[in-house]
Amino acid sequence: MGRVVEYQGHKATILLKNDLDLGDKIAFWTKRDGRVVTEVGKIELNGNIVKRGFTMDKRL
């Protein structure tokens, strides 16, 4: 998907490598419980809200 470029509280910003244009960033709300399994409630792609998504990333 990409790499995390910023993480503050329960909001992470990822620099995307695939599926979208290089340089696009996505921000999403996370839930920590050992490994991160996040059902996304709010996604912003370069400031525009995306309606729905899901991510799993152990690196957060």
Helices and strands as residue ranges (DSSP letters): E 2-8, E 11-16, E 25-29, E 36-40, E 43-45, E 48-50, E 53-57
